[in-house]
């Protein structure tokens, strides 16, 4: 029986991934910022900010899945919060990698979360594969350093995989409820031109992709974790409105309005978009359960909490 250490297990993706791994028979260890370790619950203390970790968390571990990182849209992007966004990702990866290397733990593979933000704030209609040029904005630079903190450590001999997450859609939280709420109450509208692409993935498929990467030994390197059919922001908002039987009477949210509400840098990530390909992971045999936005919204609005 294989053992997996999951960092960031309490988040939306982490909790779903932990549940799936346990369902498939894996022993799952998790990391927590609480000051105590609970061996019975397979939960170990760590604090990436202070470089603290209970090394026992890696004893007998076959695979590491690192999903740690401060939420991008939980707070306004002040200088201090931008620093937290970067350090929560880079320091967590570095701490795990260094602990494995320095203690010679025989970890077979290391999966790190990443993001399609590496390609830049707005790449228009161009289809993007994993070999596309990287951007130079704040998020792109953070993601590049995040990935480098794993791949630049040549002493780590484990198989290394970075999954570049698209926008995660789910009926349990994340982006979709936030987008649906204004539409539900009659004040929703597309952002900016509405023509920017939203490359998304359903939570269920993302957890399955993490499991796939663990079990499929051919996986190595960088993979776009996005569904096959990205849509524009306008199409997404209109589809939500149709499901809710609401009319979109308000004009599109202008750039200056978003700048005032959430700040210029954060607004740029909402006004821009990326049209990202899933071909590389699909070519290895991964099959999506949620290929279309219609399938996602059907599930979302079948939940009583979202009607």
N, C-alpha and C positions, 0 to 999 in steps of 0.2 A: 504494500500500500504506500503510495507516494505522499509526501508531505509538502505543503505549499505555505510559504510565509507571505501574507498579504499586508502591505502597508497602505493606509488610507481606507481601511475596511469599513469605517463608519459612514462613508459618503454614499451617494446614490449608486455609483458604479461599483464601489467596493462591496457594499452590502449585497447587491445582486450577484456579484461574482463569487463571494463567499458562499452564498446559498447554493449556487450552481455547483461549485467545487465539492461541497459536502454531499450534495445529492449524487454526484458521480463517484463518491467513495474516497475522496482525498481527505487526508488529515490536514486541517487548516490552522495555522498559527496566525495571530494578528498582533499588531503593535498599537500601543496606546500612550497618550501623553500623561495619563494618570501616574502618580508617583510610585505605585506598587505593581508588582507582577502577580498575576493570578495563574499559576501553573495548571490548575484544574480546568480553567476555561481556555487554556492555551493562549493567554494574552500576556504580552511582555511590554515592559516600559521602554520608551525611547523619547528623546527630545532632540530632533535635528538642529534646532536653533542653538543648543548648547553642546551639540556633538555627544550626547549621552545615548547609550543603547545597552540593553541587557543582552549580552552575547549569546546567552542560552537560546535566544529566539532563532538562531541559525543552526543549532545542533540537530543533525539528522534531516535537515531541509534539502529537498531536491530542487525546488523551484521557488523563485522570488518574484512576486508581482507588486510593483511599486506604483500606487495610484495617488500618492500624496501630492497636495498642492492647495494653496489658498484659492477660494472661489474668485473667478474673474469679475463677476457681477454682484458680489456681495457688498461691496463698498465703493465709494468714490475713489478714483485713482489719484490719491494724494501721493506725494513723494514717499512717505513712509509705507503706504500700502503697496505701491509699486515694488518697493524693496521686499516686502513680504511675499508678494506674488512670485518674484524671482527666487528668493532664498528658500522658500518652502519647497520648491521643486528641486533646485540644484543641490541644496544641502542635504535633503533627504536621500537623494540618489547617491551622492558622494559618501555619506555616512554608511549606507548599506554596502556599497561596493568596497570601501576601505575595510570594513569589518570582515567581509568575506575574504579579501586578499590577505590582510594582516594575520588572520587566524587560520588561513588555509582550509576554509570550509569547502567541501566538494560539491558546491551548488552546480547543478547541471545546466540550468538556464535562468536568465534574468529578463523579465519583461518590464519595460518602463512605459508608463503613459507618456504621450507626447500630444501634439496638436497640429491641425492643418494650418494654424496661424503662422507656422514657419514659412509659408509661401508669401506672406505679406498681407496687408490690410485689404487690398482690393486688386484682384487680378482679372477682373472682367469676365468675358465669355470663354476665355482660353481653358481647355481641359488640362488639368494638372496631374502628372504622375509623380512618383516619388523622386524622380530625377529633375523635377522642375527647379528653376532658380529659387533661392530663398530670399525673403524680404529683408528690409533694413529698419523697420519700425520697432517699437518697444517689444511687442509680443513676439515678433519673429526672432529678435535677438535673445529673448528669454528662452524660447524653445530651442534655439541652436545651442545655447549653453547647457540646457537641460539634457539634450541628447548627447552632447560631448562629454558630460560628466559620467556617462556610462561607456560610450564607445572609445573615448580617448584613453581609458584605463586598460592598457594592453596586458597588464598583469592578471586581469580577470579573464580566466580561460573559459568561463561558462558561455553557452550559446546566448547571444544577445538579440533582443527584439524590441523595437520601439513601435508602438501603435499610435499613429497620428489621428487622434480623435476628431471627428466632425462634431456638429452640434448634437448632443444626446437628447433624444425625444423619448418620453415615457409618460404614462398616466400616473406615475408615482411621485413626480417632482421634476426639477430641472427646468429647461427652457419652455416646454410646451404649455404648461399651466400659466406661466407668466405672459405668454403671447396670447393665450385664449381669454384671459380675464378681461382685458380692455374691450375685446370684441363682444364678449358676453354682456357687458354692461353698456354697450352702445357707443363706445368712444375709441374703438380700435381702428387703425389704418396702417398702411405700409410705411416703412421708413424711407425717407428721401425719394429717390426715383422709383424704388420698389423693384428695380431690375437686377439688383445685386443677387448673386447666387447664394443659397443656403445649402451647404453639403452636410447632410445629417446622417444619423444612424440611430436605430432603435436600441434602447437599453438592453433588451433581451439579446439582440444580435451582437452587441458589443461584449457582453459577458461570454457569449458563445465563442466569439472570436478569440478572447483571451484563453479559453479552454482549448480551442483549436490550435493556437500557437504553442501551448504546452505539449499537446499530444502529437502534433505534426512536426517531426524532428527536422524537416526540411526548412522550416521557418527560421530565418536569420536576417537581421538587418531592419530596414524601415518599411512599414506598411501603412497605407492610408486606411483608416477605419471609418469608412463612409459607405452608405447604401448606394446602389447602382444609379438611382435617379434623383440627382439634386434638383431643387426647384428654386425659383426666384422668391424673394421676400414677398412680392405682391401675390404670387400664386399661393403661397403658404397662408397668408392672412385671408385671402378670399376663400380658400378651401375651408378654413376654420369658420368663417362667417356663414358659409353655406351649410355646414354641419349644424351650426347653432341657429340657423334660420334668422340671421341678423343682416341688416343692410349696413354697408360701409358708407355712411354719409359724411364722415369727417374727411378733410383733405389729408393727403400724405403728410406725415410728420416731417417738417423741413429740417435741414441741416442745422441752422442756427438754433432751432428749438431744442434739438437733442444736445447740442453743445452746452446750452444753458442748464439743461436738466441733469446730464450725467458727466459733463466735462468733454473737452475736445477729443482727447486721445481715445477715451472709452467710446465716444460717439462714432469715431472713425471705424471702429470694429463692427458697429451695427450698420453703418451706411455702406460699408464695403462688403465684399464676399469673395468666395473662391469656388470654382467649379471643379471638383476633385474626382479623380478616377479611383475605382475599387479594383481595377484589373489585376493587380499583382497578387493580392490575397485570394481573389476568386480563381486565379489560374492554378492555385495550389489545391483547389477543391472545396474552398469554403462556400457554403450556400446560405443566402440570407432568407430568414423567415419573413422579414419585412422589407420588401423590395420597393414598394411604392408608398407615397404619402397617404394615399387612400386607405391602405391597410393600417397605417399608424393611427389615423384619425378615427377609423372605425372602432379600433380598440380603445382609444382615448375616450371617446364619447359614449361608449358602452358602459363606462364606469359611472355610477350614480353621482360620485363627487364632482364630475366634470360636466354634467348636463345642465 
